[in-house]
Amino acid sequence: QVQLVESGGGLVQAGGSLRLSCAPSGSIATINVMGWYRQAPGKQRELVATITSDGSTNYADSVKGRFTISRDNAKKTVSLQMNSLKPEDTAVYYCNAESVVGSRYWGQGTQIIVSS
């Protein structure tokens, strides 16, 4: 079964930057929306940012102005540039993709730890 594979997580100090990337492990259908979600310990998974195939973006209020989502439609990849990171950004970040035929794909998650 095709999955999404994330990379770029790690440990960073507050104020620092990280870039997450996500790519499919195999062939998948044309993708409509791609996005990033995160789940902090003891909390529900929440949306971080999404981007449609025509480049329209949506961000959680907590990351607006600090995070930037981008995608490569031909490669079916999505990235998340995270700047000015805060300790409250600490979470497991998951990549998500929804195909035009309704299939939904998730990554295995990558840990981000922001130290104060």
N, C-alpha and C positions, 0 to 999 in steps of 0.2 A: 504494500500500500504506500502510495506516495505521501511523503510528509514534507514539511518545511524545515529547513535547517538554519538555525540562527548562529551568528558568530559576533564577537566583539564585546562580550560582557567582561566584567572584572571589578576590581577595587579601585576607587578613585577618591581623592580628597574633595571636600566641598569646594565649589567654584571651578572644578575641573570639567573636562569634556570627555565624552566617549561617543563612538559611532557603532551602531548595531547594523548588521546586514542579515538578510534572509533570502534564501533561494530554495527552490523545490528540489527534492532528491531525485525526481524523475519527471517524466512527461505529464503535464496536467493541461486541462482545458483552458481556454481563454479566460483570463482573470478580469473580474469587474472591480471589486473593491479589495484593497490590501490595507493592512493596518497593524498596529502594535497595541497590545494590552499588557497590563502588569498586575501582579498580585503580591501584596506585601503580607508579611506574617500576620495571621489572625484577621485578615481583611478579605473582602470579595475581590474577584478579578474586575478590573476597571479598564475602560477604554483610555488609551493615551492619544492616539492619532490615527486617522484613516486617510486614504487617498484613492480617488476613483481613477478609472482608465483615462479620463480626459484631464486629470491633474487637479481636480477639486480636492481641497484638503479640509480636515476638521480636526480640531485639537481640544483636549481637555483644558479647562480654564487654568488648571494648576501648572501646565507646561507651556502655555502660549507665550511666545516671545523668547523661549529658551530652547525648544525642541523644533526640529525641522524634519518632516517626512518627505521622502522622494522615492521614485520608482523607475524601473526600466521595463517598459512594456514588452519589448522584444525578448528580454531574458527572464521576464516574470520574477524580478527581484524587487525587494523593497528595503530601504535603509532608513535609519533614524539617527540624525545628528543631535546629540544632547549636549548642550552647553550650560554653564552656570549651574551645575548639578548641586542639589541640596540633599541633606541626609534623608529627608522625606521621600526622595526619589528611589530609595533603596527598595528593591522588589525583584521578583522574577519577571522578566519581560518575555512575552510570547508574541510571535509573529502569526498573523492570520491572513487567509486569502479566501475570497468567495468567487467561484467561477460563474460564468454567464448562464450555466445550466443548473446552478443552485448547489453545487458541491462546496463544502467548506473544509478548509485545511488548517491545521495548527502545527506550530513548531513545538519542540520539546521544552523550550524555555531556556533562558540564559540569565544568570544571576548578576545583578548590579548592586554593589555595595558602595555607598557614599559615606565616607567617614567625616566627622566634624572636626 
